[in-house]
């Protein structure tokens, strides 16, 4: 369910780890990790966090 929702937001599912969802737009990168009920975001842009 969460995977389908993130794909609609243009996140890609990593082929190395199914719990990592990278998103790249021009010079901006967002990485979302999911483990059980926890989510962590990392980005090089403060506006996206």
PDB file of N, CA, C and O in Angstrom:
ATOM      1  N   UNK A   1       0.830  -1.194   0.000  1.00  0.00           N
ATOM      2  CA  UNK A   1       0.000   0.000   0.000  1.00  0.00           C
ATOM      3  C   UNK A   1       0.870   1.252   0.000  1.00  0.00           C
ATOM      4  O   UNK A   1       0.660   2.149  -0.816  1.00  0.00           O
ATOM      5  N   UNK A   2       1.838   1.322   0.900  1.00  0.00           N
ATOM      6  CA  UNK A   2       2.703   2.511   0.951  1.00  0.00           C
ATOM      7  C   UNK A   2       3.548   2.619  -0.313  1.00  0.00           C
ATOM      8  O   UNK A   2       3.823   3.723  -0.782  1.00  0.00           O
ATOM      9  N   UNK A   3       3.958   1.490  -0.863  1.00  0.00           N
ATOM     10  CA  UNK A   3       4.751   1.506  -2.091  1.00  0.00           C
ATOM     11  C   UNK A   3       3.959   2.126  -3.236  1.00  0.00           C
ATOM     12  O   UNK A   3       4.497   2.950  -3.976  1.00  0.00           O
ATOM     13  N   UNK A   4       2.720   1.756  -3.394  1.00  0.00           N
ATOM     14  CA  UNK A   4       1.877   2.311  -4.458  1.00  0.00           C
ATOM     15  C   UNK A   4       1.699   3.812  -4.293  1.00  0.00           C
ATOM     16  O   UNK A   4       1.730   4.556  -5.274  1.00  0.00           O
ATOM     17  N   UNK A   5       1.516   4.258  -3.064  1.00  0.00           N
ATOM     18  CA  UNK A   5       1.348   5.688  -2.803  1.00  0.00           C
ATOM     19  C   UNK A   5       2.626   6.461  -3.131  1.00  0.00           C
ATOM     20  O   UNK A   5       2.560   7.521  -3.754  1.00  0.00           O
ATOM     21  N   UNK A   6       3.783   5.945  -2.720  1.00  0.00           N
ATOM     22  CA  UNK A   6       5.044   6.633  -2.997  1.00  0.00           C
ATOM     23  C   UNK A   6       5.355   6.669  -4.489  1.00  0.00           C
ATOM     24  O   UNK A   6       5.932   7.642  -4.977  1.00  0.00           O
ATOM     25  N   UNK A   7       4.985   5.641  -5.206  1.00  0.00           N
ATOM     26  CA  UNK A   7       5.189   5.635  -6.654  1.00  0.00           C
ATOM     27  C   UNK A   7       4.323   6.707  -7.315  1.00  0.00           C
ATOM     28  O   UNK A   7       4.752   7.318  -8.294  1.00  0.00           O
ATOM     29  N   UNK A   8       3.122   6.949  -6.807  1.00  0.00           N
ATOM     30  CA  UNK A   8       2.293   8.026  -7.359  1.00  0.00           C
ATOM     31  C   UNK A   8       2.900   9.396  -7.083  1.00  0.00           C
ATOM     32  O   UNK A   8       2.607  10.357  -7.795  1.00  0.00           O
ATOM     33  N   UNK A   9       3.745   9.495  -6.053  1.00  0.00           N
ATOM     34  CA  UNK A   9       4.447  10.750  -5.751  1.00  0.00           C
ATOM     35  C   UNK A   9       5.776  10.840  -6.483  1.00  0.00           C
ATOM     36  O   UNK A   9       6.566  11.742  -6.205  1.00  0.00           O
ATOM     37  N   UNK A  10       6.040   9.939  -7.402  1.00  0.00           N
ATOM     38  CA  UNK A  10       7.211   9.875  -8.271  1.00  0.00           C
ATOM     39  C   UNK A  10       8.471   9.400  -7.543  1.00  0.00           C
ATOM     40  O   UNK A  10       9.575   9.591  -8.051  1.00  0.00           O
ATOM     41  N   UNK A  11       8.334   8.794  -6.381  1.00  0.00           N
ATOM     42  CA  UNK A  11       9.470   8.134  -5.752  1.00  0.00           C
ATOM     43  C   UNK A  11       9.703   6.814  -6.477  1.00  0.00           C
ATOM     44  O   UNK A  11       8.754   6.162  -6.911  1.00  0.00           O
ATOM     45  N   UNK A  12      10.962   6.427  -6.606  1.00  0.00           N
ATOM     46  CA  UNK A  12      11.304   5.144  -7.207  1.00  0.00           C
ATOM     47  C   UNK A  12      11.699   4.176  -6.110  1.00  0.00           C
ATOM     48  O   UNK A  12      12.282   4.575  -5.102  1.00  0.00           O
ATOM     49  N   UNK A  13      11.389   2.928  -6.299  1.00  0.00           N
ATOM     50  CA  UNK A  13      11.794   1.921  -5.329  1.00  0.00           C
ATOM     51  C   UNK A  13      13.193   1.453  -5.687  1.00  0.00           C
ATOM     52  O   UNK A  13      13.444   1.079  -6.832  1.00  0.00           O
ATOM     53  N   UNK A  14      14.107   1.467  -4.727  1.00  0.00           N
ATOM     54  CA  UNK A  14      15.483   1.056  -4.966  1.00  0.00           C
ATOM     55  C   UNK A  14      15.540  -0.427  -5.311  1.00  0.00           C
ATOM     56  O   UNK A  14      14.828  -1.237  -4.716  1.00  0.00           O
ATOM     57  N   UNK A  15      16.390  -0.780  -6.274  1.00  0.00           N
ATOM     58  CA  UNK A  15      16.540  -2.194  -6.619  1.00  0.00           C
ATOM     59  C   UNK A  15      17.480  -2.907  -5.655  1.00  0.00           C
ATOM     60  O   UNK A  15      17.499  -4.137  -5.608  1.00  0.00           O
ATOM     61  N   UNK A  16      18.256  -2.155  -4.889  1.00  0.00           N
ATOM     62  CA  UNK A  16      19.193  -2.741  -3.931  1.00  0.00           C
ATOM     63  C   UNK A  16      18.509  -3.027  -2.599  1.00  0.00           C
ATOM     64  O   UNK A  16      18.720  -4.085  -2.006  1.00  0.00           O
ATOM     65  N   UNK A  17      17.689  -2.089  -2.127  1.00  0.00           N
ATOM     66  CA  UNK A  17      16.994  -2.237  -0.846  1.00  0.00           C
ATOM     67  C   UNK A  17      15.555  -1.765  -1.028  1.00  0.00           C
ATOM     68  O   UNK A  17      15.329  -0.604  -1.367  1.00  0.00           O
ATOM     69  N   UNK A  18      14.592  -2.635  -0.811  1.00  0.00           N
ATOM     70  CA  UNK A  18      13.186  -2.312  -1.040  1.00  0.00           C
ATOM     71  C   UNK A  18      12.631  -1.318  -0.031  1.00  0.00           C
ATOM     72  O   UNK A  18      11.490  -0.880  -0.176  1.00  0.00           O
ATOM     73  N   UNK A  19      13.404  -0.946   0.987  1.00  0.00           N
ATOM     74  CA  UNK A  19      12.960   0.027   1.986  1.00  0.00           C
ATOM     75  C   UNK A  19      13.481   1.426   1.711  1.00  0.00           C
ATOM     76  O   UNK A  19      13.268   2.326   2.523  1.00  0.00           O
ATOM     77  N   UNK A  20      14.153   1.634   0.594  1.00  0.00           N
ATOM     78  CA  UNK A  20      14.738   2.929   0.244  1.00  0.00           C
ATOM     79  C   UNK A  20      14.052   3.451  -1.017  1.00  0.00           C
ATOM     80  O   UNK A  20      13.911   2.738  -2.011  1.00  0.00           O
ATOM     81  N   UNK A  21      13.630   4.715  -0.951  1.00  0.00           N
ATOM     82  CA  UNK A  21      12.941   5.358  -2.063  1.00  0.00           C
ATOM     83  C   UNK A  21      13.653   6.666  -2.409  1.00  0.00           C
ATOM     84  O   UNK A  21      13.429   7.677  -1.745  1.00  0.00           O
ATOM     85  N   UNK A  22      14.499   6.665  -3.429  1.00  0.00           N
ATOM     86  CA  UNK A  22      15.151   7.904  -3.837  1.00  0.00           C
ATOM     87  C   UNK A  22      14.281   8.701  -4.817  1.00  0.00           C
ATOM     88  O   UNK A  22      13.491   8.137  -5.574  1.00  0.00           O
ATOM     89  N   UNK A  23      14.448  10.006  -4.780  1.00  0.00           N
ATOM     90  CA  UNK A  23      13.774  10.908  -5.712  1.00  0.00           C
ATOM     91  C   UNK A  23      14.779  11.971  -6.108  1.00  0.00           C
ATOM     92  O   UNK A  23      15.388  12.606  -5.247  1.00  0.00           O
ATOM     93  N   UNK A  24      14.956  12.168  -7.402  1.00  0.00           N
ATOM     94  CA  UNK A  24      15.930  13.139  -7.892  1.00  0.00           C
ATOM     95  C   UNK A  24      15.265  14.034  -8.925  1.00  0.00           C
ATOM     96  O   UNK A  24      14.674  13.557  -9.893  1.00  0.00           O
ATOM     97  N   UNK A  25      15.370  15.331  -8.705  1.00  0.00           N
ATOM     98  CA  UNK A  25      14.856  16.334  -9.633  1.00  0.00           C
ATOM     99  C   UNK A  25      15.924  17.402  -9.804  1.00  0.00           C
ATOM    100  O   UNK A  25      16.255  18.111  -8.854  1.00  0.00           O
ATOM    101  N   UNK A  26      16.461  17.519 -11.008  1.00  0.00           N
ATOM    102  CA  UNK A  26      17.563  18.433 -11.349  1.00  0.00           C
ATOM    103  C   UNK A  26      18.670  18.325 -10.300  1.00  0.00           C
ATOM    104  O   UNK A  26      19.357  17.304 -10.255  1.00  0.00           O
ATOM    105  N   UNK A  27      18.866  19.322  -9.469  1.00  0.00           N
ATOM    106  CA  UNK A  27      19.956  19.275  -8.482  1.00  0.00           C
ATOM    107  C   UNK A  27      19.475  18.900  -7.083  1.00  0.00           C
ATOM    108  O   UNK A  27      20.251  18.954  -6.129  1.00  0.00           O
ATOM    109  N   UNK A  28      18.217  18.523  -6.951  1.00  0.00           N
ATOM    110  CA  UNK A  28      17.652  18.192  -5.643  1.00  0.00           C
ATOM    111  C   UNK A  28      17.489  16.681  -5.502  1.00  0.00           C
ATOM    112  O   UNK A  28      17.021  16.003  -6.416  1.00  0.00           O
ATOM    113  N   UNK A  29      17.886  16.171  -4.338  1.00  0.00           N
ATOM    114  CA  UNK A  29      17.774  14.746  -4.050  1.00  0.00           C
ATOM    115  C   UNK A  29      17.006  14.572  -2.746  1.00  0.00           C
ATOM    116  O   UNK A  29      17.271  15.269  -1.766  1.00  0.00           O
ATOM    117  N   UNK A  30      16.062  13.648  -2.735  1.00  0.00           N
ATOM    118  CA  UNK A  30      15.350  13.261  -1.519  1.00  0.00           C
ATOM    119  C   UNK A  30      15.457  11.742  -1.403  1.00  0.00           C
ATOM    120  O   UNK A  30      15.212  11.018  -2.368  1.00  0.00           O
ATOM    121  N   UNK A  31      15.823  11.273  -0.222  1.00  0.00           N
ATOM    122  CA  UNK A  31      15.888   9.838   0.027  1.00  0.00           C
ATOM    123  C   UNK A  31      14.977   9.534   1.206  1.00  0.00           C
ATOM    124  O   UNK A  31      15.114  10.118   2.282  1.00  0.00           O
ATOM    125  N   UNK A  32      14.064   8.629   0.993  1.00  0.00           N
ATOM    126  CA  UNK A  32      13.123   8.197   2.024  1.00  0.00           C
ATOM    127  C   UNK A  32      13.442   6.752   2.375  1.00  0.00           C
ATOM    128  O   UNK A  32      13.555   5.902   1.492  1.00  0.00           O
ATOM    129  N   UNK A  33      13.587   6.478   3.658  1.00  0.00           N
ATOM    130  CA  UNK A  33      13.778   5.097   4.106  1.00  0.00           C
ATOM    131  C   UNK A  33      12.625   4.728   5.029  1.00  0.00           C
ATOM    132  O   UNK A  33      12.155   5.547   5.819  1.00  0.00           O
ATOM    133  N   UNK A  34      12.183   3.494   4.918  1.00  0.00           N
ATOM    134  CA  UNK A  34      11.079   2.992   5.733  1.00  0.00           C
ATOM    135  C   UNK A  34      11.530   1.709   6.411  1.00  0.00           C
ATOM    136  O   UNK A  34      12.049   0.802   5.761  1.00  0.00           O
ATOM    137  N   UNK A  35      11.329   1.639   7.717  1.00  0.00           N
ATOM    138  CA  UNK A  35      11.613   0.424   8.474  1.00  0.00           C
ATOM    139  C   UNK A  35      10.497   0.230   9.488  1.00  0.00           C
ATOM    140  O   UNK A  35      10.341   1.026  10.414  1.00  0.00           O
ATOM    141  N   UNK A  36       9.735  -0.817   9.309  1.00  0.00           N
ATOM    142  CA  UNK A  36       8.554  -1.102  10.128  1.00  0.00           C
ATOM    143  C   UNK A  36       7.630   0.107  10.118  1.00  0.00           C
ATOM    144  O   UNK A  36       7.075   0.429   9.068  1.00  0.00           O
ATOM    145  N   UNK A  37       7.440   0.793  11.249  1.00  0.00           N
ATOM    146  CA  UNK A  37       6.552   1.960  11.265  1.00  0.00           C
ATOM    147  C   UNK A  37       7.316   3.279  11.286  1.00  0.00           C
ATOM    148  O   UNK A  37       6.723   4.330  11.528  1.00  0.00           O
ATOM    149  N   UNK A  38       8.623   3.239  11.035  1.00  0.00           N
ATOM    150  CA  UNK A  38       9.454   4.444  11.060  1.00  0.00           C
ATOM    151  C   UNK A  38       9.804   4.898   9.648  1.00  0.00           C
ATOM    152  O   UNK A  38      10.038   4.081   8.758  1.00  0.00           O
ATOM    153  N   UNK A  39       9.834   6.226   9.458  1.00  0.00           N
ATOM    154  CA  UNK A  39      10.246   6.818   8.187  1.00  0.00           C
ATOM    155  C   UNK A  39      11.320   7.853   8.460  1.00  0.00           C
ATOM    156  O   UNK A  39      11.258   8.576   9.454  1.00  0.00           O
ATOM    157  N   UNK A  40      12.314   7.924   7.570  1.00  0.00           N
ATOM    158  CA  UNK A  40      13.362   8.927   7.696  1.00  0.00           C
ATOM    159  C   UNK A  40      13.580   9.566   6.324  1.00  0.00           C
ATOM    160  O   UNK A  40      13.712   8.874   5.314  1.00  0.00           O
ATOM    161  N   UNK A  41      13.615  10.894   6.312  1.00  0.00           N
ATOM    162  CA  UNK A  41      13.856  11.643   5.092  1.00  0.00           C
ATOM    163  C   UNK A  41      15.235  12.274   5.156  1.00  0.00           C
ATOM    164  O   UNK A  41      15.673  12.729   6.213  1.00  0.00           O
ATOM    165  N   UNK A  42      15.916  12.299   4.016  1.00  0.00           N
ATOM    166  CA  UNK A  42      17.180  13.018   3.882  1.00  0.00           C
ATOM    167  C   UNK A  42      17.127  13.760   2.552  1.00  0.00           C
ATOM    168  O   UNK A  42      16.632  13.237   1.553  1.00  0.00           O
ATOM    169  N   UNK A  43      17.647  14.991   2.555  1.00  0.00           N
ATOM    170  CA  UNK A  43      17.616  15.782   1.335  1.00  0.00           C
ATOM    171  C   UNK A  43      18.722  16.821   1.366  1.00  0.00           C
ATOM    172  O   UNK A  43      19.199  17.206   2.434  1.00  0.00           O
ATOM    173  N   UNK A  44      19.123  17.269   0.193  1.00  0.00           N
ATOM    174  CA  UNK A  44      20.069  18.370   0.116  1.00  0.00           C
ATOM    175  C   UNK A  44      19.344  19.716   0.031  1.00  0.00           C
ATOM    176  O   UNK A  44      19.981  20.747  -0.186  1.00  0.00           O
ATOM    177  N   UNK A  45      18.022  19.713   0.201  1.00  0.00           N
ATOM    178  CA  UNK A  45      17.219  20.929   0.175  1.00  0.00           C
ATOM    179  C   UNK A  45      16.371  21.020   1.443  1.00  0.00           C
ATOM    180  O   UNK A  45      15.562  20.132   1.710  1.00  0.00           O
ATOM    181  N   UNK A  46      16.545  22.066   2.210  1.00  0.00           N
ATOM    182  CA  UNK A  46      15.751  22.243   3.429  1.00  0.00           C
ATOM    183  C   UNK A  46      14.276  22.492   3.123  1.00  0.00           C
ATOM    184  O   UNK A  46      13.416  22.192   3.951  1.00  0.00           O
ATOM    185  N   UNK A  47      13.979  23.031   1.959  1.00  0.00           N
ATOM    186  CA  UNK A  47      12.585  23.309   1.598  1.00  0.00           C
ATOM    187  C   UNK A  47      11.766  22.033   1.436  1.00  0.00           C
ATOM    188  O   UNK A  47      10.545  22.062   1.591  1.00  0.00           O
ATOM    189  N   UNK A  48      12.408  20.937   1.132  1.00  0.00           N
ATOM    190  CA  UNK A  48      11.682  19.685   0.914  1.00  0.00           C
ATOM    191  C   UNK A  48      11.537  18.843   2.164  1.00  0.00           C
ATOM    192  O   UNK A  48      10.822  17.840   2.146  1.00  0.00           O
ATOM    193  N   UNK A  49      12.183  19.215   3.234  1.00  0.00           N
ATOM    194  CA  UNK A  49      12.087  18.420   4.463  1.00  0.00           C
ATOM    195  C   UNK A  49      10.953  18.889   5.340  1.00  0.00           C
ATOM    196  O   UNK A  49      10.730  18.329   6.413  1.00  0.00           O
TER     197      UNK A  49
END
